Every structure is written in structure tokens, then in C-alpha cells.
Amino acid sequence: MYTIKAVFDGINFKPIQPIPVTENYEVIITFLEPIKKNPAGIMDYCGKWSNDDFLDIEDIIAERNSFSLGRSTYDDIS
């Protein structure tokens, strides 16, 4: 008996591991759990930002980089 993992897309099975046999075999198909899709991947946002958005991000980064300038390590922040 051999076991391999595959993904079922609603129509076809797509093996995600090599199939170790070449002749005909009787198989048992077991559905383990649904695959959860990420609701919004980073690629969904690709090309949607304007140049103004990048300027805002650069301002935030610059502000964070200079946040502690002029403060001493031993400043009392209480």
C-alpha cells in the first residue's frame, strides 16, 4: 500500500507528491479537510498603489527612523 498527498480542486485530483507506481491500482480516496484560502494575499494589491501612497509610506518610515533622535538612553519616560 502506498500513500501520497493530493489536492482536489472540485473536479480533478492534483498530486503534490510523486506517484510511486506506474501500473493500474485500486485506490481509496480520503478527504482530510478543506484547504483554506487566504482572503487577500499581498499579490491581490499589486499595482493598486499610487505614487502618493508610496510617499506616505516613506514619510512613516522616516518618522519611525527619527523617533528616538535627541533622546538619551537614560531619559526618564515616567
KELOLUM-330507 format. One line per 8 residues: number of its first residue (from 1); their letters; for each residue z, x, y of N, C-alpha, C. Coordinates in Angstrom, 2 decimals, decimal comma, padded with zeros to 5 digits. Example, Ala and Ser with C-alpha at 12.3 -4.5 7.8 and 13.67 -1.06 7.14 Angstrom:
BEGIN
1) as) 007,80 013,19 -005,69 007,80 012,30 -004,50 007,80 013,20 -003,30; 007,08 012,85 -002,25 007,14 013,67 -001,06 007,87 012,90 000,03
***
This chain:
BEGIN
1) mytikavf) 000,00 000,85 -001,17 000,00 000,00 000,00 000,00 000,90 001,24; -000,81 000,54 002,21 -000,90 001,26 003,48 -000,53 000,31 004,61; 000,04 000,85 005,65 000,37 000,07 006,84 -000,18 000,79 008,05; -000,89 000,04 008,90 -001,36 000,58 010,17 -001,07 -000,44 011,25; -001,02 000,01 012,49 -000,81 -000,90 013,61 -002,17 -001,29 014,19; -002,23 -002,52 014,68 -003,43 -003,02 015,33 -003,02 -004,00 016,41; -003,95 -004,31 017,30 -003,72 -005,30 018,35 -004,71 -006,43 018,14; -004,22 -007,65 018,21 -005,06 -008,84 018,10 -005,28 -009,39 019,49
9) dginfkpi) -006,53 -009,50 019,92 -006,83 -009,95 021,27 -007,14 -011,44 021,35; -006,83 -012,17 020,30 -007,12 -013,60 020,26 -008,37 -013,90 019,46; -009,19 -012,86 019,23 -010,42 -013,02 018,45 -010,53 -011,93 017,40; -010,34 -010,69 017,81 -010,53 -009,54 016,92 -009,27 -008,71 016,80; -009,20 -007,99 015,70 -008,14 -007,01 015,49 -008,69 -005,64 015,86; -007,93 -004,89 016,65 -008,35 -003,54 017,07 -007,30 -002,55 016,55; -007,66 -001,76 015,53 -006,69 -000,78 015,01 -006,32 000,24 016,08; -005,04 000,57 016,15 -004,59 001,61 017,08 -004,15 002,85 016,31
17) qpipvten) -004,36 002,82 015,00 -004,13 003,97 014,14 -005,34 004,09 013,21; -005,60 005,27 012,69 -006,74 005,42 011,77 -006,55 004,57 010,51; -007,64 004,02 010,03 -007,62 003,25 008,78 -007,79 004,24 007,63; -006,81 004,30 006,71 -006,82 005,35 005,69 -007,68 005,04 004,46; -008,43 003,94 004,45 -009,25 003,58 003,30 -010,67 003,26 003,74; -011,61 003,34 002,80 -013,00 003,02 003,13 -013,55 001,89 002,26; -012,94 001,63 001,12 -013,43 000,55 000,25 -012,77 -000,78 000,62; -013,19 -001,85 -000,01 -012,64 -003,19 000,25 -011,19 -003,27 -000,22
25) yeviitfl) -010,36 -003,92 000,59 -008,94 -004,09 000,28 -008,52 -005,50 000,63; -007,60 -006,01 -000,14 -006,91 -007,24 000,22 -005,86 -006,85 001,25; -005,72 -007,64 002,30 -004,76 -007,30 003,34 -003,82 -008,46 003,61; -002,67 -008,14 004,16 -001,73 -009,13 004,67 -001,59 -008,85 006,15; -001,77 -009,86 006,97 -001,67 -009,71 008,42 -000,34 -010,29 008,86; 000,45 -009,49 009,57 001,74 -009,93 010,07 001,74 -009,81 011,58; 002,03 -010,88 012,25 002,11 -010,87 013,72 003,55 -010,57 014,09; 003,78 -009,44 014,75 005,14 -008,99 015,06 005,69 -009,64 016,31
33) epikknpa) 005,04 -009,45 017,44 005,50 -010,03 018,71 004,36 -009,96 019,70; 004,35 -010,87 020,68 003,28 -010,82 021,68 003,39 -009,58 022,55; 002,25 -009,09 022,99 002,22 -007,94 023,89 002,30 -008,48 025,31; 003,30 -008,02 026,04 003,48 -008,48 027,41 002,61 -007,64 028,33; 001,85 -008,30 029,16 001,01 -007,60 030,12 001,79 -007,42 031,41; 001,55 -006,29 032,06 002,17 -006,06 033,37 001,54 -007,04 034,35; 002,36 -007,79 035,10 001,79 -008,78 036,01 000,93 -008,16 037,09; 001,27 -006,99 037,56 000,47 -006,34 038,60 000,62 -004,83 038,45
41) gimdycgk) -000,40 -004,20 037,94 -000,41 -002,75 037,83 -000,84 -002,14 039,15; -000,62 -000,87 039,29 -000,97 -000,20 040,54 -002,47 -000,27 040,79; -003,27 -000,30 039,72 -004,72 -000,34 039,90 -005,18 -001,68 040,49; -004,37 -002,72 040,38 -004,71 -004,01 040,98 -004,79 -003,90 042,50; -004,09 -002,93 043,06 -004,04 -002,79 044,51 -005,03 -001,74 045,03; -005,73 -001,09 044,13 -006,66 -000,03 044,52 -007,73 -000,58 045,46; -007,90 000,06 046,60 -008,93 -000,34 047,55 -008,53 -001,48 048,47; -007,30 -001,96 048,37 -006,87 -003,11 049,18 -006,10 -002,70 050,43
49) wsnddfld) -005,75 -001,41 050,54 -005,00 -000,97 051,70 -005,96 -000,51 052,79; -005,63 -000,80 054,01 -006,43 -000,34 055,14 -005,89 001,00 055,62; -006,62 001,63 056,53 -006,15 002,90 057,10 -004,85 002,71 057,87; -004,67 001,54 058,50 -003,42 001,26 059,22 -002,23 001,25 058,27; -002,44 000,74 057,05 -001,36 000,73 056,07 -000,93 002,16 055,75; -001,89 003,06 055,61 -001,55 004,45 055,30 -000,82 005,10 056,46; -001,16 004,75 057,69 -000,44 005,30 058,84 001,01 004,84 058,82; 001,24 003,58 058,45 002,61 003,08 058,35 003,39 003,86 057,29
57) iediiaer) 002,75 004,10 056,17 003,41 004,85 055,10 003,73 006,27 055,56; 002,80 006,91 056,25 003,05 008,26 056,76 004,21 008,27 057,75; 004,33 007,23 058,58 005,45 007,13 059,51 006,78 007,02 058,76; 006,80 006,24 057,72 008,03 006,07 056,92 008,42 007,40 056,28; 007,43 008,09 055,71 007,72 009,38 055,08 008,25 010,38 056,11; 007,62 010,44 057,28 008,07 011,36 058,33 009,49 011,01 058,77; 009,78 009,73 058,88 011,13 009,30 059,29 012,15 009,71 058,24; 011,82 009,57 056,97 012,75 009,95 055,91 012,95 011,46 055,87
65) nsfslgrs) 011,87 012,21 056,13 011,98 013,67 056,11 012,85 014,19 057,24; 012,90 013,49 058,37 013,68 013,97 059,51 015,00 013,22 059,66; 015,37 012,43 058,69 016,57 011,60 058,77 017,83 012,43 059,04; 017,95 013,55 058,36 019,20 014,31 058,49 019,08 015,48 059,45; 017,97 015,61 060,18 017,84 016,71 061,14 018,91 016,59 062,23; 019,54 017,68 062,56 020,55 017,69 063,60 021,94 017,31 063,10; 022,04 016,94 061,85 023,35 016,62 061,29 023,87 017,81 060,52; 025,13 018,06 060,65 025,76 019,14 059,91 026,13 018,62 058,54
73) tyddis) 026,17 019,52 057,60 026,56 019,17 056,24 027,98 018,60 056,22; 028,81 019,05 057,17 030,23 018,67 057,17 030,53 017,55 058,17; 029,51 016,89 058,71 029,77 015,79 059,65 030,60 014,71 058,96; 031,56 014,20 059,70 032,38 013,10 059,18 031,60 011,81 059,43; 031,26 011,10 058,34 030,47 009,87 058,49 031,34 008,63 058,33; 032,67 008,81 058,35 033,55 007,64 058,17 033,69 006,85 059,44
***
